[in-house]
Amino acid sequence: MQLRHLRYFQAVAEEGSFTRAAARLHIAQPPLSRQIRQFEEELGVVLFERTTRALRLTEAGRFLLEQSRLLTARLDEVLEGTRRLGQTQRRWFGIGFVPSTLYGFVPELIRQLRSADPQVEVGLMEMTTLPQLEALKAGRIDLGIGRILLDDPAIERRVLMTEPLMAAVPLHHPLAGMGSVSVERLAREPFVLYPARPRPNFADHVLGLFRAAGYSLQVVQEANELQTAIGLVAAGLGVSVVPASVQRLQRQDVVHVRIEGDGFVSPVIVSYRKDDGSEFLLRALGLAGELAGGGGKSLSS
């Protein structure tokens, strides 16, 4: 499959006509029809219902149109960013981050880095820790901010801070009026776990803490996003475990309760390529350590 196939398909789907799509694309209609036929044969599905009166998308075609628009929109953004950087000769510095870190020092870090050097364009990508390592090695990002420890010989890791974990419970739950909760008591509750994928991730960190304490959890629901998990807690599906900084959401329908248990903490870890000695990375690491309350501890083996 080539990118032009998606562009041709989108044009035909949006115009509802091979004739109008061909005019929009500035090509003849017969070659366009052949390209769409070849595309369908390659996919092994029919994308259009063709009648003498109308041209309609099949269910598969509607799905492809919706998803392909997301892909091409993202590609357009990448190409526009490439042109902008090429025209201004600015360097691109990518940061990957897990969403839960946005309730701590990370927003201020991003704000300061974006204005630190007019020759550096800071790009942001939301991603969990495992994809961060892959993106670092591929050069798609230059700095990862995550919460779980993953070993990779090409990646340097540094713990910037460690924050307590809290139990997030519905407003009217029996635990909501308690100042703290034991691990044993908390483990009896139905759990909303996040993120669901990709694994390993923060969910595995939480499961591991309970397992080390001798308990297994009854997971009734998994969510990919922190905000979704908190919303499901508010709806009464179960309880969850979140970093203490998440209290800054200030939801009125969720209460955060301290967990009585050694080791129920979550580190904030920065990751970067071992062979990257760029000045801007060093500046970013120094600023991150300062904002997090210390220089950070290297995890190099």
Sequence and secondary structure as in RCSB ss.txt:
>XXXX:A:sequence
MQLRHLRYFQAVAEEGSFTRAAARLHIAQPPLSRQIRQFEEELGVVLFERTTRALRLTEAGRFLLEQSRLLTARL
DEVLEGTRRLGQTQRRWFGIGFVPSTLYGFVPELIRQLRSADPQVEVGLMEMTTLPQLEALKAGRIDLGIGRILL
DDPAIERRVLMTEPLMAAVPLHHPLAGMGSVSVERLAREPFVLYPARPRPNFADHVLGLFRAAGYSLQVVQEANE
LQTAIGLVAAGLGVSVVPASVQRLQRQDVVHVRIEGDGFVSPVIVSYRKDDGSEFLLRALGLAGELAGGGGKSLS
S
>XXXX:A:secstr
  HHHHHHHHHHHHHTSHHHHHHHHTS HHHHHHHHHHHHHHHTS  EEE SS EEE HHHHHHHHHHHHHHHHH
HHHHHHHHHHHHHT EEEEEEE GGGGGTTHHHHHHHHHTT TTEEEEEEE  HHHHHHHHHHTS SEEEESS  
  TTEEEEEEEEEEEEEEEETTSGGGG SEEEHHHHHTSEEEE   SSSSSHHHHHHHHHHHTT   EEEEE SS
HHHHHHHHHTTS BEEEEGGGGGG  TTEEEEEEE TT EEEEEEEEETT   HHHHHHHHHHHHHHTS  EE  
 
